[in-house]
Amino acid sequence: MSVEMPVRLRPALVPADGVLEGPRVLRRLPEGVEERPYELFALRPLGRVIGAEIHGVDLGEPVSPVLRAELNRALLEWKVLFFRDQRITPAQQRAFAAQWGELETNPFIPKGDTDEVTRFSRSASMPGYENIWHTDVTFRPNPALGSVLRLVQVPPVGGDTMWADMAAAYDNLPADVRERVDGLTAVHDYLPGFDRFSDPVVLAGFQDEFPPTEHPVVRTHPETGRRTLFVNQAFTTHIVGLDRAESDRLLRLLFLQAHVPEFQVRFSWRENSVAFWDNRATQHYAVNDYHPHVRIAERVAIAGDRPF
């Protein structure tokens, strides 16, 4: 006599959080772009779609037009580049970043030794607060193109930084969600990102200079043409045209895409390591696991254009 076994139904492929299980679409290059070797430096990938170490480039030396072009191609293809053992001054760091455009400052963070060099000093008395997935300064009408970050003092353990490829995040959204978000606009505001650690009176003084601004939920990268998810938990407050409950549900789903490990690279710092990332294509997260040790970094940000 046979015993009929109960039928076990497989869970839906698209869970409630909208993060697909199983194989990912891990496309690093734009459609139609073929892999090409680099001629002026060696490149070692650290992730499948994002992150690579560059060897054979001294950031303290002048950057020739041909080297700048090849580094820019690497930046577009890998989204974040890492350089080891770069004993450079803040002025040299600034000069390197300036090869990519006008530099900008963040009014909410103290400057370093020179104009446009921001120093991040984190210790037990001033703990890190960048441990949230975010894209820099999306509260500006023209968010930053990218940043060049150098670690001046590294804790003995911990203090890594993670980056997520937001083109891969967009590619892997369920098809109906991609269709839903294409064409939507979201509001970005500096207050949610800074009110956790800043004086409310000081923050209020910037409201005229930095009113809330709108950006597309999915932007087109101006150089690669890739579609990238362009909302982040630090600064995106709501989606235009949706009621608050629906906006919150959709944003929670979109924020979670940066958390998928297949879209990420994690970098372990050493003193005088440098990261150069494309802020138009990525989010990043500074892991806050090193206290009471000190972590000091200096960053130069490059002004960007209006997302479209």
Summary of the structure (lengths in Angstrom):
residues: 308
radius of gyration: 20.5
end to end distance: 66.9
largest distance: 84.7
contacts: 919
relative contact order: 0.24
helix: 22%
strand: 24%
